[in-house]
Amino acid sequence: MSPFRQRPLRPLLAALGLAVVLGGCDFSDDDDDVIVGSDIVLVRFSFDGDQYQLSADGLIASFESDEIEDASERRDVQDALAGAADGALVLLYVDGGLVFDGGEGTWAALPVTKAYEAVSDDGTPYVDYTITYAYSYDDADLYFDAFSSAQLDFDTVFPSVLDFRLVVAPASAFAVAGAEVDLRDYEAVRRALDLPE
């Protein structure tokens, strides 16, 4: 029996029913941890890279919001999820350095799969294993999981600190002159919601 409790995965990127946004967002920044607007929340938070729970088969490394490094950031994440309106989009982005070579300073939308290459004796590169980085949530907790196609030491994959951006917003907030916003592009989401950098 798995040591992990069952967590239902929800459809995260439902079709957007775009509507005209009436007025901008009024954000307040409290200690640079959370920025709240009308029905829009951005939380910046981190996990310790070595604080994951490993599944019995050694293929899944899991973090949950109880393990967020800073207690105030943990509360901010839990409050954002508890306050999410029905139909709100819950988007999670991880520091791009985890999944893109040279991706430091960018943000990668989850879920995402990264292939890790090796080189055969004759010099031919091949995919040695893959890791899918994903998340799920309920009204109190956020879960970040890494699913590997092979047993490995996750300590060699994760940096010492994993940085995230959590965005919770109603679908209608993404109406930009009738155009759809690419939710996989954090910078496009940031601009559409007028979030600070």
N, C-alpha and C positions, 0 to 999 in steps of 0.2 A: 504494500500500500504506500502510495506517495506521501512524503511528509508535508506536502503542500495542500492547502485546502482548495477545493474547486472554486474557480472564479469564472463567472460567465463573461465571455467577450462580447462587447456590444459593437454594433456597426458604428464606426467612428466618423466616417466621412459620408454622411447621407447626402442625397441630392440637395443642393442649395435652393431654397425658395427665396430668391433675392427680392428685397423690397427697398424702397428709397429710405435712406437714413435721414432723419430729421434732426439736424444739429450735430455738433461734434461731441467728443468725449471729454469729460471733466475728470482728469486724473489727479490723484494724490499719491505722493511717493513717501512711504514711511520706512526710513532707514534703508532704502534701496532694496528692500526685500520683496515688497508687493506693491503693485500699482493697481488701483481699483477705479473703474469708471462706471457709468450706468450699464449694468449687466455685463461688463467686460472686466476680466481680471487677468493680470500677468503676474506670475510668480517666478522669481529666480531662485533656484535652489541647487544643492549638491548632495551627492552620496559619496561616502568613502569608498574608494575602488575595491577595498578588500573586505567589505562588510556584507557580502552577498551570502545567501543560503544556497548550497549546492544540492541538487537533486540526488537521489540514491544512485541513479545510473551515471552521474557525473556529466550529463549533457546540458543541464539547465542551471544557470546562475540567476537568482532572483533577489531583487531588492523591493522593499515596500516603504511607504511613506513614514512609517514608524522609525525607519533607520536614517532619515534625512539628517545631515550633520548638525544643523542649527535648529534648536527647538522652536524658535519663532517662525522659521521657514516651514517647518513641519506643520505648525498650526495654520499658516497661510495656505498651504496646499490643501489641507483638510477642509478649511473654511471655504475655499474656492469650489471644491467638489460638492460640498454640502449645499452651497448657495446656487449651484448651476440650475438654471431654469430648464423646464422640460424642452427637449429639442435643441439645447445648447450644444455647440461644438466644443469638444475637449481635445485640444491639440497639444502634443508633446514634441519638443525638439531637444536634441542632445548636441553637445559641442561636436562640430564636424570633424575634429581631429580623431575621434573614435572610429569613424567609418570612412573617411576620405583621406588618402595620402596627401599631406600638406593642407588639410582642411581646417587647421586651427583658425579660430576667429570667425568661422562660419557656423551655421546651425543646420543639422540634418533632421528632417521630419521622420518621425517613427510611424509605422514600422519600416525598417530598411534591412536589407541583407547585404553582408559584405563577404566576398570571397577572399580567402587567404591563400596565396600561391606558394608553391615550392618549386624547386628545379630538379629535374631528373638527372641521372648520371651523365646523360648525353647532352645536358644543357637545355633541354626543353622544359619550359615552364608549364605547370599544371595546377589546377585547383586542388589544394590539399584538404581543405575543409571550409565550410561556410558557417557564419554566425548570423542569425536573424535577431535583430534588436526590436523588441515590441513592448507594448504597454497595455494595461487594462486598468479599470478603475471601478469604484462603486461610489456611494455618496459620502464616504468617509476616508477611503484609502486609494492611493495610487500605487501601481505595481509596475516595475520595470524589469523585463526578463531578457536574457540572452540565451538563445537556443542554438547549440552547436551541433554540427553534423558528425562530430567526432569527440571522443574524450580528450580533454586538454586541461592545462593549468590556466584558469581564467586570470590568475594574477599576472600572467605574461601578456594578457590582452588588454585588461583595464588599466587606465592610468591611475595615479594615486587618488585623484579626485575626478568624479564624473559630474559635469555641469549641465544643467537643464533649464529650459524655459517652458513653462506651462501656460497655455492661453485658453481661457474659457470665455466664449462669446456666443451670442445668438447668431444664427445664420444670417439674419437680416442686417447685421452689422457689416457684412462683407459686400454690400451693394455699393459699387463705385461706378456711377454713371452708367448703370446697366451692364457692366462688364463683370465676369466672374474672376475671382481672385484665386491664384494658384496656392492652395493651402500647404503644399509641400515646400514652398519658398517662404522661409521665415521673414525675410526682408519685405516681401510683398504683403504678407499678413501684417507686419509691423506698420508699414505705410498705410494700408487700408484702414487700420484701427487707430492710426495716429499715436502709436505707442512710442515712448522715448527709447533711445538706443541703449 
